[in-house]
Every structure is written in C-alpha cells, then in structure tokens.
Amino acid sequence: MTDKVTQTRIGAQAVLRIDNPPVNTLTAEVRRELLDAFDEAVAAADVTAIVIAASGQTFPVGRDIYDLDRPASPPDLRLLCERIEASPKPVVVALHGTVLGGGLELAVAAHHRIARVGTQLGCPEISLGLPPCAGGTQRIPRLIGADGALDLMLSGRMIDAAQALKLGLVDEVTDLDLEQAAIDYASVCGVRRTSDQRIRMEDGAHFLQSVEAHRAKSGSFVAVKIVDCVEAALLLPMEAGLTLEAEAFAECAASDVAVALRHIFFAEEAAAQVVAKDVQPVRHLGLVGGADVAILALNSGLTVTLVSPDRAEVEDALDHVGAHFEVAVASGMPEVQAVNALSRLSCMTEFAALAECDLVLDQSGDTPDPWWELDGDLPDVLARENIFSMRLQFPARGAKLAEITTHSDTQPETVAKVMQTGRQMGRVPLCVDMTEGGLIETLVSRMEVLMGHLAPVASSDILSAALSDVGLPAAAFTVPTAPLEDERLPVAAVRERLECWLINEAAYLISAGAVTQPTDVDVALVHGLGYARTRGGPILQADRITPFEVVQRIKRFALEDGSHWHAADLLQRLANERQKFRDLKKT
C-alpha cells in the first residue's frame, strides 16, 4: 500500500484512512488502494468492523472529473460501492468537510454514517449535466425518500449535517473527535445494507407522486434522466436500477450539453491555475480610484484605503459608498454590518497613505500621464510591477468576471495575490493583457459592428433571436434598428454569421496575447457577459465546427455579404494545418 490509503487497527476495528490532498479526490489510484485495503480488512479474522475516514480538510469530494474523458481505469466507483455495501462486517464512514458527488455515493454505500458538526453534503453532478454514477440514485431515495433525493440531485445544493440527520442521510452528528466517534459506533452497530432499506418507500403512491411532481418541473435532459432513475429505485430491483443509472450516465456524459459543461469547468480550472502559488491573504487593499471595487472589498471583509489626488473625487467616492450601504440597510442588511464595513474605509488624497496596504489596484483608468510617473516618492507597494487594474462587469445580469491587467515584469506571487483577492471579493478573476479597453468590452463592440452590417438585411428581432441561439444575451448588446433594405437572412443564417464572427474575433485576441490560453475567452464570456454555460463558449464551438470549416464559412460570407469578412491569421493557420484551438499551447 502507498500513502493514498492507510490502514490502522484499533482494537477489533480496521480504520481505513484516505489521504489524497487537497480534497481526497477518488482517483483510480485511491479507488484501487481503498478496495485492496477494504478486502484485506474483510478477510482478516481479527477485524469485526471497518471504519472509512479521510485525512485533511474533507472526506472525498467526489471522483476526478478528468476521468470522464480518459479511458476507464478499474476499479470503477460503482464496483467499490457495491463491495462496501456487500461487506459481511459493519462499515461506518466518518464524514467531515464537503461530502459531494462520488464521496456521498461512497458514504451511502456504507452501513452507517457519522458526520462532524458543520459537514456539508450534496449531489452537484447536475451542474456538469450528469446524474450520479455509483448508485446514488438508487441508495439515497432508500434513505431519505423521493422528495429529499430529488431535491438534492436536481438542485445540486448542499445541506449541512444537521439537515442530513433530520432527513436520515446520516445516523449521528458529533462535535467530539470524529474518528473516535466512528470507532465507538462501529463497536456496537451491525450490518445494515442501504439496498435493503425500504421504509422511505413504503408509501409507494406518495413516492410516485413526488416523482411525477419533479418530472413536471424537469426542463433538461439530465433532470429527466435523474427523475427516471429515482423512480426506478421504487419500481425495479437494485441491480436493474443500477444498470439504468449507468445507462443514463453514459448517455448524459456523451451529450453536447455535458461536454460543454465539462469544457467550461476545465477552462475555469485552467484560468484559476495560471498562477498556482500559495500567498498570504490580502487584508488591507489599496485603491487608486474605484468606489465600486471598494464596495466589493468592504463587503468581503477587507480594510480599504482609497486614494485620489482630486479631493472632489474622494468626496464623490465617499458619497457613492455611503449611499450604497444606506440602500443595503434599507433592503435588509443589519445596520451594525454596514457600520462595520464603513469603519474599514479610508479615503485620502496622498499616495503615501497606501504604504501600509498589502496590495494596490489602479482603478483610475487610462490617463495620458500615469500617476505613478508623476510622484517620485512613492511607497514600495506602488512600484509599477506591483500595480494592477481590475475591470469589473457591473450590469444587472449579475456578471462576476474581474479582468486583471498584469505587466510583463510582475512577479508570479503578486499575480497570485491579486487573483486571490478577486476570488475573495466574489469575482472570477482572469488575467488579461489589453492596452485599450477590456476583453468583454472589445468583444461586445466588435459584435455590434457585425450587427450594424447585418441590420439592413435582418430585423432587430431576428438579430436578438440569433444572439440567443449563439448563447449570448441580447440585452447585453445595442441591437441596431436600421430600416430594412431586404430582409433576406433568417435567424439560422444570422446565427451562423454571429458565431463565426465571434470565433474570428476571439482568434484575433488570442493571437495578440490578450489571454493566457484560448479557453480564457470562454471563461470571460460566461462570467462577463452571461454566455450560456451549456454551449461552452466560442472556442469549444470552433473546435466542434473545426477551424477549417469556420474559415470556409468566412470566405462564403465575404462573397455574399462584403469585404468586412476576413479570417484572422491564427484561424487561417489552424485551418491550413487542420488543427483546433485545443492544440495551441498556453502563452
């Protein structure tokens, strides 16, 4: 055995401890070692019960999502869960942290579950367009009924240990030593297989009513499949239900929606790992301008010093922040919370006031004479390589993107610090290199240029419908309403042009080095403009169509529509080499 799973004997109990930091993901290696250790404990004559626990901050959060796009590596999680449930010896799991997805499926396959106070449990698979895959749709309804199971699986939300205890998902909640509590429980409990539990399904009519109520509200393919599987928990034998679940999982995993959701998940992971450095958290943020950023920072618990050499701007910033919290209190924020936030704000006119800050963001905008070049006696924290700007999206559509502008001489640790601060403020930070405007602002502007060309041959209604078909919210654009000369383009034709134009503009930005990797464009559009996650982004769509086909369409549009159509050099190169964006390396 390696250090991924260890086995300790405590009396007559075998404690199997998963240790796969940071979140104990159930990789193939972990599954294999856990199964080997489990079989050894079952075979040992001096072992009367088995405890499965985890080191570190959490019980396993689930399987490795990257495994979905790799060849299968045994043992699969379903087999592991079946082996655990079939154990002739009692199996108790000790739960802490966030017990999600495959981690929860592993837990409900055990005979008993002990959770530490504050543990969070959930089935987030639907956020990736997937149902549970290791018996969750069959075992969880047996423990908590159809209503509870479908609420967890269709919402993807988490519940805490107290709620889980009330539902029957866990057997005991403790604030004492978790592992010892599980060992003590294992010494007195017996075998109780979840597949044999029927008490929550005894009222079959009520169970089916719950199923039908959720089916009527299920608007997506995966939601319908989840409902079907939960229904099977009542109507089919366990093995048949597991088979149905496996078929549903395979069908969903291959769907365009699930592929798109995985794509954007991986793209977000890649964007977040641009700088994988552990840094000290920022507690005191300095701002040069930027009252809106000050509000976000104050709401996230930071101390803020805002500086502007213009006293009128300082007073305006104070008024703006104060007005925000007045409205917040009127809308329900506790007054003491607003007072506390405002007490952490200082507004000054001298740059020296920023000397004690952990990080400084320049929100002053583009100026012909940058302030850092005007003041020759600035504190070290204001060295040019330590200054960033953070471009935020503030529309009502709820965008969360924070475009972080970095510099070539910036240290990786400093980039990590600003990225972490963006996340702390509830934003999705993305490193960009834009000399003018922002990534989202540029893409919106360029899309509006194309719509201006299309306006004489496509009505505003058709343009809006085509935007929605592409995955973009029409409300984010100024859709032209020019008089129609010849309404010759239907929605499908406009959609095709909008999509190819967006892909082409993304290629221009990628080749200019505006982003670190091509998929950053997809992350930006999802979080900065409300692009539909279920479509993944223009980079995914380009690779689905293939750059070669996109270039062929652009050539056709140039003949049909005019000379404003030109394939970006990068897109043309990918087409010539029969490559895709995914073949490009990070810059």
Secondary structure, DSSP 8 states (H G I E B T S, - for coil): --TTEEEEEETTEEEEEE--TTTT-B-HHHHHHHHHHHHHHHH-TT--EEEEEE-TT-S---B-GGGGGS---SS-HHHHHHHHHT-SS-EEEEE-SEEETHHHHHHHHSSEEEEETT-EEE-GGGGGT---SSSHHHHHHHHHHHHHHHHHHHH--EEEHHHHHHHTS-SEEESS-HHHHHHHHHTT-----GGG--GGGS-HHHHHHHHHHHHHH--SHHHHHHHHHHHHHHHS-HHHHHHHHHHHHHHHHTSHHHHHHHHHHHHHHHHHTSS--------EEEEES-HHHHHHHHHTT-EEEEE-S-HHHHHHHHHHHHHHHHHHHHTT--HHHHHHHHHTEEEES-GGGGTT-SEEEE-S---SS-HHHH-SS--GGGSGGGEEEEEE--STT---EEEEE--TT--HHHHHHHHHHHHHTT-EEEEE--SSS-HHHHHHHHHHHHHHHHGGGS-HHHHHHHHHHHT--GGGS-------S-----HHHHHHHHHHHHHHHHHHHHHTT-BSSTHHHHHHHHHHH---GGG--HHHHHHHH-HHHHHHHHHHHHHHH-TT----HHHHHHHHTT--GGGS---
